[in-house]
Amino acid sequence: MNRAIIAALLIAAPACAAPVEQGPPNVPEKSPAFAGQTRAEAVVSKTKLNVTELASGLNKPWGVAVLDGGFFLVSEKAAGRLTIVDTGGVKQVVTGTPATDTRNQGGMLGVANPGDGWIYWSYAEPRDGGNGTAVARGHLVGNQMRDVQVIFRQLPTLDATQHYGGRLVFPKDGTIIITLGERSILPGRMQAQKLDSLLGKIVRVNRDGSIPRDNPFVGKAGARPEIWSYGNRNVQGAALDAKGRLWEVEHGPQGGDELNLIGKGRDYGWPSITYGEEYSGKPISESATQAEGMEQPVYYWDPVIAPSGMLFYSGKAMPEYKGNILVGGLRSTALVRLVLKGDKVVGEERLLTDRKQRIRDVIEGPAGELYLLTDDVDGRLLKVTPAG
């Protein structure tokens, strides 16, 4: 049976009520491991949304954090800089940050203000022999970054320009979760499941860059002690749920974007298992989707949404969304809403599709309002609130 027939059957006879309209899968011959793992039932919000444009002219913005006094700190990926933005759209470039490699997917990436007096950011760090994801912190004084410390470097260095990861998450235990990529090229991809490499990993360090004693591979010969999980492809969104557990969204290849609940020391399978395929249409790892000792995604998308940015919504301003996951969609040009029951996705909605904008990041403000970044050379900072 050819792919077109398989895809038509999948769309015509889904395992649940009709999913979000999204077109045929790239790899229809791959079947989910359990019911509801993909194409969950489409849901429709009762909440109407109001979108206000706070700033424009941002050069491929990637991450946003709220500062005191009604200001925002935005990373402009393509420009390799941090920029302070006020609610009137006035922008001021931050000085004193390290140089970045801005080629392709590189540049300035994640940014965070966790409230400990430091600003943290991730970036593509230029090095002899190539580059790699790095994380730094500093004190923001006016528009100057002072006392800058590089607290983490992804190794080994590769001469590549893709798949940097770069989201930063701050658990209550005083650590930092840093999401990474495997740099896309084959020499990097093949290290994603190797414990002596930081490519294709999620790592956990203390805020000064030291290693937490309870990391899963501390003291294990041949393993990097920073590693929290492995077998990840390119993680560009991560968040903690109400229980403090880490979830992430990662880019698949052609097909197979994933939502994962991350367990300490677990293997998430890339590139041994995947629900996607090469962009050429060729299979990856003999088309395997399951293997012993490797975790299944909670949910996957085929075709991809290209996820970037993620949060668990508190429900403060929009009670209907309480406990839902909100994900920025680049390819899908949507804010993707996932409804959970326990740890299973039971509903999906694509919000703000009328804007036809690639959404790179989504964060929640103190009153439950949302702030979004659009991915463009004329990128926008948007505020989302309930209408009326």
Secondary structure, 3 states (H helix, E strand, C coil): CCHHHHHHHHHHCCCCCCECCCCCCCCCCCCCCCCCCCCCEECCCCCCEEEEEEEEEECCEEEEEECHHHEEEEEECCCCEEEEEECCCCEEECECCCCCCCCCCCCEEEEECCCCCCEEEEEEEEECCEEEEEEEEEEEECCEEEEEEEEEECCCCECCCCCCCCCEECCCCCEEEEECECCCCHHHHCCCCCCCCCCCEEEEEECCCCCCCCCCCCCCCCCCCCEEEECCCEEEEEEECCCCCEEEEECCCECCEEEEECCCCCECCCCCCCCCECCCCCCCHHHCCCCCCCCCCCEEECCCCCEEEEEECCCCCCHHHCCCEEEEECCCCEEEEEEEECCEEEEEEEECHHHCCCEEEEEECCCCCEEEEECCCCEEEEEEEECC
